Amino acid sequence: MRKFNKGKPFHGSADIEGGKLTGSTDTDYFYFICPKCADSEILQILDYKIVANRPIEYAPDHRTRAKKDFTLAFELYCGKCRLRDFVKVSNTGWQGGSLNSTIPIDRPPAIAIDGRAMCRASERINDPQS
């Protein structure tokens, strides 16, 4: 049986922490953008793992509409600069508020892809097509 990351531990690096990993949608698909490439290179998702999938345990009083607790881990890769990293998406943890007010965000200015501005924490989407 094949194991995610060959059974080794995984955690995102400093290359993606602090708001450096961003993304955007095209239609209803989400794309991660390489934090090292200046031209909005799209990262490939090489693999994923369901890290958590369980009944609601985290903050049930604040998450009355959540169906379950989950965490998904993705292995990301940039074919241009060869960045290989990990990111997790979860519904446990922050449940609202402004990320910028608590965690220092170290990132370049927002960039646009096909006329749509990328959405970052506490920023509104500037979508000329809506």
C-alpha positions as YAML, in Angstrom:
chain: A
units: angstrom
residues:
- id: 1
  name: MET
  ca: [0.00, 0.00, 0.00]
- id: 2
  name: ARG
  ca: [1.43, 3.37, -1.08]
- id: 3
  name: LYS
  ca: [1.80, 5.98, 1.69]
- id: 4
  name: PHE
  ca: [1.45, 9.74, 1.41]
- id: 5
  name: ASN
  ca: [4.94, 11.32, 1.31]
- id: 6
  name: LYS
  ca: [6.39, 7.80, 1.56]
- id: 7
  name: GLY
  ca: [5.28, 7.70, 5.21]
- id: 8
  name: LYS
  ca: [7.57, 10.61, 6.17]
- id: 9
  name: PRO
  ca: [6.25, 13.55, 8.22]
- id: 10
  name: PHE
  ca: [5.06, 16.55, 6.24]
- id: 11
  name: HIS
  ca: [4.59, 20.21, 7.01]
- id: 12
  name: GLY
  ca: [4.58, 23.34, 4.89]
- id: 13
  name: SER
  ca: [7.88, 25.23, 4.66]
- id: 14
  name: ALA
  ca: [8.71, 28.90, 5.20]
- id: 15
  name: ASP
  ca: [8.21, 29.34, 1.42]
- id: 16
  name: ILE
  ca: [4.44, 29.11, 1.87]
- id: 17
  name: GLU
  ca: [3.89, 30.37, 5.43]
- id: 18
  name: GLY
  ca: [2.95, 33.91, 6.39]
- id: 19
  name: GLY
  ca: [0.54, 34.48, 3.53]
- id: 20
  name: LYS
  ca: [3.04, 33.67, 0.77]
- id: 21
  name: LEU
  ca: [0.94, 30.85, -0.68]
- id: 22
  name: THR
  ca: [-2.03, 32.32, -2.51]
- id: 23
  name: GLY
  ca: [-4.46, 31.08, -5.06]
- id: 24
  name: SER
  ca: [-7.34, 31.89, -7.32]
- id: 25
  name: THR
  ca: [-10.29, 30.31, -9.06]
- id: 26
  name: ASP
  ca: [-10.94, 29.95, -12.75]
- id: 27
  name: THR
  ca: [-14.46, 28.54, -12.81]
- id: 28
  name: ASP
  ca: [-15.20, 26.64, -9.61]
- id: 29
  name: TYR
  ca: [-11.72, 25.10, -9.45]
- id: 30
  name: PHE
  ca: [-9.15, 26.52, -7.04]
- id: 31
  name: TYR
  ca: [-5.51, 26.88, -8.10]
- id: 32
  name: PHE
  ca: [-2.53, 27.44, -5.82]
- id: 33
  name: ILE
  ca: [-0.03, 29.99, -7.18]
- id: 34
  name: CYS
  ca: [3.71, 29.42, -6.78]
- id: 35
  name: PRO
  ca: [5.07, 31.81, -4.14]
- id: 36
  name: LYS
  ca: [8.54, 31.80, -5.72]
- id: 37
  name: CYS
  ca: [7.71, 32.43, -9.40]
- id: 38
  name: ALA
  ca: [6.93, 36.03, -10.40]
- id: 39
  name: ASP
  ca: [4.56, 35.12, -13.23]
- id: 40
  name: SER
  ca: [1.69, 33.44, -11.31]
- id: 41
  name: GLU
  ca: [2.82, 29.90, -12.12]
- id: 42
  name: ILE
  ca: [0.13, 27.40, -11.14]
- id: 43
  name: LEU
  ca: [1.26, 24.67, -8.76]
- id: 44
  name: GLN
  ca: [0.44, 21.05, -9.52]
- id: 45
  name: ILE
  ca: [-1.25, 19.03, -6.79]
- id: 46
  name: LEU
  ca: [0.75, 15.80, -6.84]
- id: 47
  name: ASP
  ca: [-1.02, 13.96, -4.05]
- id: 48
  name: TYR
  ca: [-3.39, 14.38, -1.13]
- id: 49
  name: LYS
  ca: [-4.17, 12.76, 2.18]
- id: 50
  name: ILE
  ca: [-7.21, 12.87, 4.42]
- id: 51
  name: VAL
  ca: [-5.50, 13.73, 7.70]
- id: 52
  name: ALA
  ca: [-8.71, 14.03, 9.74]
- id: 53
  name: ASN
  ca: [-12.30, 13.04, 9.01]
- id: 54
  name: ARG
  ca: [-14.30, 12.72, 12.20]
- id: 55
  name: PRO
  ca: [-17.42, 13.88, 14.02]
- id: 56
  name: ILE
  ca: [-17.46, 17.48, 15.25]
- id: 57
  name: GLU
  ca: [-15.07, 17.88, 18.17]
- id: 58
  name: TYR
  ca: [-13.59, 21.33, 17.55]
- id: 59
  name: ALA
  ca: [-15.73, 24.30, 18.76]
- id: 60
  name: PRO
  ca: [-19.14, 22.70, 18.14]
- id: 61
  name: ASP
  ca: [-20.99, 25.70, 19.62]
- id: 62
  name: HIS
  ca: [-19.40, 28.04, 17.06]
- id: 63
  name: ARG
  ca: [-19.76, 25.69, 14.10]
- id: 64
  name: THR
  ca: [-23.36, 24.58, 14.24]
- id: 65
  name: ARG
  ca: [-23.58, 24.13, 10.45]
- id: 66
  name: ALA
  ca: [-20.41, 22.05, 10.05]
- id: 67
  name: LYS
  ca: [-21.12, 18.40, 9.23]
- id: 68
  name: LYS
  ca: [-17.80, 17.02, 10.49]
- id: 69
  name: ASP
  ca: [-14.20, 18.00, 11.29]
- id: 70
  name: PHE
  ca: [-11.77, 17.45, 8.44]
- id: 71
  name: THR
  ca: [-8.25, 18.24, 7.33]
- id: 72
  name: LEU
  ca: [-6.86, 17.57, 3.87]
- id: 73
  name: ALA
  ca: [-3.13, 17.73, 3.08]
- id: 74
  name: PHE
  ca: [-1.87, 18.44, -0.42]
- id: 75
  name: GLU
  ca: [1.58, 17.89, -1.87]
- id: 76
  name: LEU
  ca: [2.32, 20.79, -4.23]
- id: 77
  name: TYR
  ca: [4.89, 21.11, -7.01]
- id: 78
  name: CYS
  ca: [6.01, 23.87, -9.39]
- id: 79
  name: GLY
  ca: [7.24, 22.59, -12.73]
- id: 80
  name: LYS
  ca: [9.03, 25.87, -13.40]
- id: 81
  name: CYS
  ca: [11.13, 26.48, -10.26]
- id: 82
  name: ARG
  ca: [10.84, 22.92, -8.83]
- id: 83
  name: LEU
  ca: [9.32, 24.05, -5.51]
- id: 84
  name: ARG
  ca: [7.88, 21.06, -3.67]
- id: 85
  name: ASP
  ca: [5.86, 21.74, -0.55]
- id: 86
  name: PHE
  ca: [2.81, 20.83, 1.52]
- id: 87
  name: VAL
  ca: [-0.31, 22.70, 2.54]
- id: 88
  name: LYS
  ca: [-3.30, 21.70, 4.63]
- id: 89
  name: VAL
  ca: [-6.94, 22.78, 4.23]
- id: 90
  name: SER
  ca: [-9.14, 22.31, 7.26]
- id: 91
  name: ASN
  ca: [-12.40, 23.40, 8.82]
- id: 92
  name: THR
  ca: [-10.89, 23.25, 12.30]
- id: 93
  name: GLY
  ca: [-8.98, 26.26, 13.56]
- id: 94
  name: TRP
  ca: [-9.85, 29.84, 12.70]
- id: 95
  name: GLN
  ca: [-13.58, 30.30, 12.22]
- id: 96
  name: GLY
  ca: [-13.67, 34.01, 11.38]
- id: 97
  name: GLY
  ca: [-12.01, 37.33, 11.99]
- id: 98
  name: SER
  ca: [-9.18, 38.96, 10.13]
- id: 99
  name: LEU
  ca: [-6.03, 36.93, 9.55]
- id: 100
  name: ASN
  ca: [-4.05, 40.13, 8.96]
- id: 101
  name: SER
  ca: [-4.78, 41.46, 12.45]
- id: 102
  name: THR
  ca: [-3.19, 38.51, 14.25]
- id: 103
  name: ILE
  ca: [-0.65, 36.85, 11.97]
- id: 104
  name: PRO
  ca: [1.95, 39.01, 10.18]
- id: 105
  name: ILE
  ca: [1.47, 38.56, 6.46]
- id: 106
  name: ASP
  ca: [4.65, 38.63, 4.38]
- id: 107
  name: ARG
  ca: [3.60, 38.70, 0.74]
- id: 108
  name: PRO
  ca: [3.91, 40.64, -2.49]
- id: 109
  name: PRO
  ca: [1.04, 42.88, -3.65]
- id: 110
  name: ALA
  ca: [-2.07, 41.21, -5.08]
- id: 111
  name: ILE
  ca: [-1.85, 40.09, -8.70]
- id: 112
  name: ALA
  ca: [-4.59, 39.46, -11.21]
- id: 113
  name: ILE
  ca: [-5.20, 36.38, -13.32]
- id: 114
  name: ASP
  ca: [-7.41, 36.78, -16.40]
- id: 115
  name: GLY
  ca: [-8.80, 40.07, -15.06]
- id: 116
  name: ARG
  ca: [-9.83, 38.65, -11.70]
- id: 117
  name: ALA
  ca: [-8.02, 39.87, -8.62]
- id: 118
  name: MET
  ca: [-6.86, 37.19, -6.23]
- id: 119
  name: CYS
  ca: [-8.66, 37.07, -2.90]
- id: 120
  name: ARG
  ca: [-6.58, 37.24, 0.26]
- id: 121
  name: ALA
  ca: [-7.59, 37.28, 3.90]
- id: 122
  name: SER
  ca: [-9.74, 40.32, 4.76]
- id: 123
  name: GLU
  ca: [-9.72, 41.62, 1.16]
- id: 124
  name: ARG
  ca: [-12.76, 41.83, -1.07]
- id: 125
  name: ILE
  ca: [-12.79, 40.14, -4.47]
- id: 126
  name: ASN
  ca: [-12.55, 42.67, -7.29]
- id: 127
  name: ASP
  ca: [-14.21, 40.65, -10.01]
- id: 128
  name: PRO
  ca: [-15.16, 42.70, -13.08]
- id: 129
  name: GLN
  ca: [-17.24, 39.77, -14.35]
- id: 130
  name: SER
  ca: [-19.66, 39.73, -11.40]
...
